[in-house]
Amino acid sequence: CKPFWDAYNKRLDALAKREAELEAAEAGRCPRGTTKWCKSRGPGPQRCSCVRNEDARRALDELLGRQYWGQYEYDANGNMLIEYSQNWDNIMQSWFPYSTDTSTYDGLNNRIEEVSYYYDTVMKVWDPSYRTAWQFDSVGKRTLKTNYSWIVDSISTWKPNWRYEYFYDQNGRDTTTIDAWWNGASWEKSSKDVTGYNANGARNFHGNYYWDGESQWIGSYKYEYTLDGNDLVTDEIEYSWDNLKNDWYIRSKGTFSRDGTGNILQMAYFRYDTTQMAYIDDWQDNYVWDISVAWADIAMPIGFAEEQEEGEEDNIFTIVSKILGWSYLEYDTTTMAWDTLELEYFYYSPFEGAPLDPIVCNADFSFQPEEGDPQKITFM
């Protein structure tokens, strides 16, 4: 019932985590050992990221039902030091080593290095693959992140791929992120993210720019947000840069309606028709909530969750209560009506309290769980 590639996209969506946004991606370059992946369906504009080949392969392995297990080691402060995994060989009917990730931390428990190794089943050795190093300021704010790949040549060594510099305002809010790629001799700027805030510290602007290779930043896309009295977004306008006119133009608009507790009831998006100078219906999401149950720590159900860095909050997709259901509709410009075939619902385990994987269906569907399974999902 759930299309395979939809599931594959969802898994990659989680793996990407905003590793390297590359909208208007002709200007972007993915480091060696990674693959450019673009989210092609779902709410919001297209997003492109650099996903490690190993992670993409692991996601595919999981979805194909290949078995693996992991073992983890932690220090006294709860920091993960080693993540070790094995895969199952169906032919040999035995486990074989697959990957090992090792992490190092500073005195403030900030992770300052992660190194990934993959097992060479022919040579029976662990090969270095990918390395990430972080730097922090005196108060623990991340200031630099650098990615490396292991290069095997006459002198095997770590080769820089990408780096990300982070800048903050006087209140500690992130304002600018600049990424650059290594050309073999020096760092070259690639793109820049800029975030703006209102007087209360709520985000009201996000822009992305790319470096022209010589002297200036060129616009790529930007979002401007209108906030209500509680600093929750009511309107979102997306702009793209017109290189011919050297100016911004409107691409789309989103409107958000909420219940009295702040839960989003509907997200409606409109395309901007530059010929008619008018907004045209595009798609909408509708939500059902159980307002009697607070769910402050719920995982973000859709959209933009992959853009959020650890500890970052998003004033668009704030969730207050337990979500019961979600439906996604697209506007059919031929029939001039909403297409209601795509539905996705969220269910919760009575034991863990966590959301279960959503089930996507295009027609009548019923799933009867086996004995002992607490879930029962019915679509009619």
C-alpha positions as CSV (number, residue, x, y, z in Angstrom):
1,C,0.0,0.0,0.0
2,K,2.8,2.4,0.8
3,P,4.9,3.0,-2.4
4,F,8.4,1.8,-2.0
5,W,10.1,5.0,-3.1
6,D,7.9,7.1,-0.9
7,A,9.3,5.2,2.0
8,Y,12.9,5.4,0.6
9,N,12.5,9.2,0.3
10,K,11.2,9.5,3.9
11,R,14.2,7.6,5.2
12,L,16.7,9.7,3.2
13,D,14.8,12.8,4.4
14,A,15.7,11.8,7.9
15,L,19.3,11.0,7.1
16,A,20.0,14.2,5.2
17,K,19.3,16.6,8.1
18,R,20.2,19.7,6.2
19,E,23.7,18.5,5.6
20,A,24.0,20.8,2.6
21,E,21.0,22.6,1.2
22,L,21.5,23.1,-2.5
23,E,18.5,24.7,-4.0
24,A,19.4,26.2,-7.3
25,A,21.8,23.4,-7.1
26,E,23.7,24.0,-10.2
27,A,25.9,26.3,-8.1
28,G,26.5,23.5,-5.4
29,R,28.9,20.6,-5.4
30,C,28.5,17.5,-3.3
31,P,31.7,16.1,-1.7
32,R,33.2,12.8,-2.9
33,G,31.5,9.8,-1.3
34,T,28.1,11.5,-1.2
35,T,25.2,11.7,-3.5
36,K,23.0,14.7,-4.2
37,W,19.4,13.8,-3.2
38,C,16.4,16.0,-3.8
39,K,13.1,15.7,-2.0
40,S,10.6,15.5,-4.8
41,R,7.3,15.3,-3.0
42,G,5.6,16.8,0.0
43,P,5.0,20.1,1.6
44,G,7.2,23.1,0.9
45,P,9.7,23.8,-1.8
46,Q,12.2,21.2,-3.1
47,R,15.2,20.7,-0.9
48,C,18.5,19.1,-2.0
49,S,21.1,17.7,0.3
50,C,24.4,15.8,0.2
51,V,23.8,12.3,1.6
52,R,26.6,9.9,2.3
53,N,26.6,7.0,-0.1
54,E,26.9,4.6,2.8
55,D,23.8,6.1,4.5
56,A,21.8,5.9,1.3
57,R,22.8,2.3,0.9
58,R,21.9,1.5,4.5
59,A,18.5,3.1,4.0
60,L,17.9,1.0,0.9
61,D,19.2,-2.1,2.8
62,E,16.6,-1.5,5.6
63,L,13.8,-1.0,3.2
64,L,14.7,-4.2,1.4
65,G,14.5,-6.1,4.6
66,R,18.1,-6.9,5.1
67,Q,19.0,-7.6,8.7
68,Y,21.6,-5.8,10.8
69,W,22.3,-5.2,14.4
70,G,24.2,-2.4,16.3
71,Q,26.2,-2.2,19.4
72,Y,26.9,1.1,21.2
73,E,29.4,2.3,23.8
74,Y,29.1,5.4,26.0
75,D,31.3,7.4,28.3
76,A,30.3,8.3,31.9
77,N,28.5,11.4,30.7
78,G,26.3,9.5,28.3
79,N,28.1,10.5,25.2
80,M,28.2,7.8,22.5
81,L,31.8,6.8,21.8
82,I,31.4,3.9,19.4
83,E,28.6,2.7,17.2
84,Y,29.3,-0.7,15.7
85,S,27.1,-2.6,13.3
86,Q,27.0,-6.0,11.5
87,N,24.9,-7.1,8.5
88,W,23.4,-10.5,7.8
89,D,24.8,-12.6,4.9
90,N,21.9,-14.6,3.5
91,I,24.2,-16.8,1.4
92,M,26.7,-17.6,4.2
93,Q,23.9,-17.5,6.8
94,S,26.2,-15.5,9.1
95,W,26.8,-12.0,10.4
96,F,29.7,-9.9,9.0
97,P,31.1,-6.5,10.2
98,Y,29.6,-3.5,8.4
99,S,30.5,-0.2,9.9
100,T,32.0,1.5,13.0
101,D,31.6,5.2,14.0
102,T,33.9,6.6,16.7
103,S,33.3,10.0,18.4
104,T,35.5,12.3,20.5
105,Y,34.2,15.0,22.9
106,D,35.6,18.1,24.6
107,G,35.3,19.0,28.3
108,L,31.9,20.5,27.7
109,N,30.6,17.3,26.1
110,N,30.6,18.8,22.7
111,R,31.4,16.3,20.0
112,I,34.5,17.5,18.3
113,E,35.2,14.6,15.9
114,E,33.4,11.6,14.3
115,V,35.1,9.1,12.1
116,S,33.3,6.4,10.1
117,Y,34.9,3.1,9.0
118,Y,33.5,0.5,6.7
119,Y,34.6,-3.1,6.6
120,D,36.4,-4.5,3.6
121,T,35.1,-8.1,3.4
122,V,37.7,-9.0,0.9
123,M,40.8,-7.7,2.6
124,K,39.3,-8.2,6.1
125,V,40.3,-4.7,7.3
126,W,38.5,-1.6,8.4
127,D,38.8,1.2,5.9
128,P,38.4,4.9,6.9
129,S,35.6,6.5,5.0
130,Y,34.3,9.8,6.4
131,R,35.3,12.2,9.0
132,T,33.6,15.3,10.6
133,A,35.3,17.8,12.9
134,W,33.6,20.5,14.9
135,Q,34.9,23.6,16.7
136,F,33.1,25.6,19.4
137,D,33.5,29.0,21.1
138,S,34.0,29.5,24.8
139,V,30.3,29.2,25.6
140,G,29.8,26.1,23.6
141,K,28.4,27.5,20.4
142,R,29.4,25.7,17.3
143,T,31.5,27.9,15.1
144,L,33.0,25.5,12.5
145,K,32.1,22.1,11.0
146,T,34.4,20.4,8.4
147,N,33.8,17.2,6.5
148,Y,36.6,15.0,5.1
149,S,36.8,11.9,2.9
150,W,39.6,9.3,3.1
151,I,41.6,9.3,0.0
152,V,43.7,6.3,-1.0
153,D,46.6,7.2,-3.2
154,S,50.4,7.4,-2.8
155,I,49.9,9.1,0.5
156,S,46.6,7.9,2.0
157,T,45.1,10.8,4.0
158,W,42.0,12.8,4.9
159,K,40.9,15.2,2.1
160,P,38.7,18.2,3.1
161,N,35.4,18.3,1.3
162,W,33.1,20.9,2.8
163,R,33.2,23.3,5.8
164,Y,30.4,25.3,7.5
165,E,31.0,28.5,9.4
166,Y,28.4,29.6,12.0
167,F,27.7,33.1,13.1
168,Y,25.4,34.4,15.9
169,D,23.9,37.6,17.2
170,Q,24.5,39.1,20.6
171,N,21.7,37.0,22.0
172,G,23.2,33.8,20.8
173,R,20.8,33.2,17.9
174,D,22.2,31.8,14.7
175,T,22.2,34.5,12.0
176,T,24.5,33.3,9.2
177,T,25.9,30.0,8.0
178,I,28.5,30.0,5.2
179,D,29.6,26.8,3.5
180,A,32.6,26.4,1.3
181,W,34.2,23.6,-0.7
182,W,37.8,22.5,-1.0
183,N,39.2,23.0,-4.5
184,G,42.4,21.1,-3.8
185,A,44.4,24.1,-2.6
186,S,42.0,26.5,-0.8
187,W,38.4,27.0,0.4
188,E,35.9,28.5,-2.1
189,K,32.7,29.9,-0.9
190,S,29.5,28.1,-2.1
191,S,26.4,29.3,-0.3
192,K,25.1,31.3,2.6
193,D,22.0,31.0,4.8
194,V,20.7,34.1,6.6
195,T,18.1,34.1,9.4
196,G,16.3,37.1,10.8
197,Y,14.2,37.6,13.9
198,N,11.7,40.0,15.3
199,A,12.0,41.9,18.6
200,N,10.8,38.9,20.5
201,G,13.4,36.6,19.0
202,A,11.0,34.7,16.7
203,R,12.2,33.9,13.2
204,N,10.6,36.1,10.5
205,F,13.1,35.7,7.7
206,H,15.2,33.0,6.1
207,G,17.3,33.5,2.9
208,N,19.7,31.5,0.9
209,Y,22.4,33.0,-1.4
210,Y,25.2,31.6,-3.6
211,W,28.7,32.9,-4.2
212,D,29.3,34.1,-7.8
213,G,32.9,32.9,-7.7
214,E,34.4,36.3,-7.7
215,S,33.1,39.1,-5.5
216,Q,29.4,38.9,-4.4
217,W,26.5,36.8,-3.1
218,I,23.6,36.2,-5.5
219,G,20.1,35.6,-4.3
220,S,18.8,32.1,-4.5
221,Y,15.6,31.9,-2.5
222,K,14.1,33.6,0.6
223,Y,11.1,33.3,2.9
224,E,9.4,36.1,4.7
225,Y,7.0,35.3,7.6
226,T,4.1,37.2,9.1
227,L,3.6,36.3,12.8
228,D,0.6,36.6,15.1
229,G,0.6,37.9,18.7
230,N,2.0,34.6,19.9
231,D,4.9,34.8,17.4
232,L,3.4,31.9,15.4
233,V,3.5,32.1,11.6
234,T,0.3,33.0,9.9
235,D,1.7,33.6,6.4
236,E,4.8,32.5,4.6
237,I,5.9,34.0,1.2
238,E,8.6,32.3,-0.8
239,Y,10.7,34.3,-3.3
240,S,13.3,33.3,-5.9
241,W,15.9,35.4,-7.6
242,D,15.5,36.5,-11.2
243,N,19.0,36.8,-12.7
244,L,17.7,38.6,-15.7
245,K,15.8,41.3,-13.8
246,N,18.3,41.2,-10.9
247,D,15.4,41.2,-8.5
248,W,13.2,38.9,-6.3
249,Y,9.9,37.4,-7.6
250,I,7.2,35.6,-5.7
251,R,6.9,31.9,-6.2
252,S,4.4,30.8,-3.6
253,K,2.5,31.6,-0.5
254,G,1.5,29.6,2.5
255,T,-1.2,30.3,5.1
256,F,-1.6,28.7,8.5
257,S,-4.7,28.4,10.6
258,R,-4.6,27.1,14.2
259,D,-6.9,26.1,17.0
260,G,-6.9,27.9,20.3
261,T,-3.9,26.0,21.6
262,G,-1.6,26.7,18.7
263,N,-1.9,23.4,16.8
264,I,-2.1,23.9,13.0
265,L,-5.5,22.9,11.6
266,Q,-4.7,23.7,8.0
267,M,-1.7,24.6,5.9
268,A,-2.7,25.9,2.5
269,Y,-0.2,26.7,-0.2
270,F,-0.7,28.7,-3.4
271,R,1.4,29.1,-6.5
272,Y,1.9,32.6,-7.7
273,D,0.9,33.1,-11.4
274,T,3.2,35.9,-12.7
275,T,1.0,36.3,-15.8
276,Q,-2.3,36.7,-13.9
277,M,-0.5,38.3,-10.9
278,A,-2.6,36.1,-8.7
279,Y,-2.3,33.2,-6.3
280,I,-3.5,29.8,-7.5
281,D,-4.5,26.8,-5.2
282,D,-1.7,24.2,-5.1
283,W,-1.9,21.9,-2.1
284,Q,-3.1,21.8,1.5
285,D,-2.6,19.8,4.7
286,N,-5.3,19.2,7.3
287,Y,-4.8,18.0,10.8
288,V,-6.8,16.4,13.6
289,W,-5.7,16.7,17.2
290,D,-6.5,15.4,20.6
291,I,-6.3,18.6,22.5
292,S,-6.7,16.8,25.9
293,V,-3.2,15.3,25.5
294,A,-0.1,17.5,25.6
295,W,2.6,16.1,23.4
296,A,5.4,18.7,23.7
297,D,8.2,16.3,22.8
298,I,6.5,14.7,19.7
299,A,8.7,14.3,16.6
300,M,7.8,16.7,13.8
301,P,5.4,14.8,11.5
302,I,6.1,16.5,8.2
303,G,8.1,19.1,6.4
304,F,11.2,21.0,7.3
305,A,12.1,18.8,10.2
306,E,15.2,17.9,8.3
307,E,16.3,21.5,8.3
308,Q,16.4,21.9,12.0
309,E,19.8,21.6,13.7
310,E,20.0,20.1,17.2
311,G,18.3,22.4,19.7
312,E,16.7,24.6,17.1
313,E,13.0,25.4,17.2
314,D,10.7,26.2,14.4
315,N,7.9,28.7,15.1
316,I,5.9,27.4,12.1
317,F,5.5,23.7,13.0
318,T,5.0,24.0,16.7
319,I,3.1,21.0,18.0
320,V,1.1,21.4,21.3
321,S,-1.2,18.4,21.4
322,K,-1.2,14.8,20.3
323,I,-1.8,14.4,16.6
324,L,-4.4,11.9,15.5
325,G,-4.4,12.4,11.8
326,W,-3.1,14.2,8.7
327,S,-4.4,14.4,5.2
328,Y,-2.6,15.8,2.2
329,L,-4.6,17.2,-0.8
330,E,-3.5,18.5,-4.2
331,Y,-5.5,20.8,-6.4
332,D,-6.3,19.4,-9.8
333,T,-6.3,22.2,-12.3
334,T,-8.1,20.1,-14.9
335,T,-11.1,19.2,-12.8
336,M,-10.7,22.4,-10.7
337,A,-11.2,20.4,-7.5
338,W,-9.2,19.0,-4.6
339,D,-7.8,15.5,-5.1
340,T,-8.5,13.7,-1.8
341,L,-6.8,10.3,-2.7
342,E,-3.7,10.8,-0.7
343,L,-4.2,10.2,3.1
344,E,-1.7,9.7,5.8
345,Y,-2.6,9.1,9.5
346,F,-0.5,8.9,12.6
347,Y,-1.0,6.3,15.3
348,Y,0.7,5.9,18.7
349,S,1.9,2.9,20.7
350,P,0.1,2.7,24.1
351,F,3.4,1.5,25.5
352,E,6.0,3.9,24.2
353,G,3.8,6.9,23.5
354,A,5.7,7.5,20.3
355,P,4.3,7.9,16.8
356,L,4.3,4.7,14.7
357,D,5.3,4.8,11.0
358,P,2.4,6.4,9.0
359,I,0.5,4.2,6.5
360,V,-0.1,5.7,3.1
361,C,-3.0,4.4,1.0
362,N,-4.7,5.4,-2.2
363,A,-7.9,3.4,-1.9
364,D,-9.9,1.3,0.6
365,F,-7.4,-0.5,2.9
366,S,-7.6,-2.5,6.1
367,F,-4.8,-3.9,8.2
368,Q,-5.5,-6.5,10.8
369,P,-2.6,-6.9,13.3
370,E,-1.4,-10.3,14.3
371,E,-2.0,-11.5,17.9
372,G,-0.1,-9.3,20.4
373,D,0.2,-6.4,18.1
374,P,-1.4,-3.3,19.8
375,Q,-2.0,-1.5,16.5
376,K,-5.1,-1.6,14.5
377,I,-5.3,0.6,11.4
378,T,-8.3,0.9,9.1
379,F,-8.9,3.0,6.1
380,M,-12.3,3.2,4.4
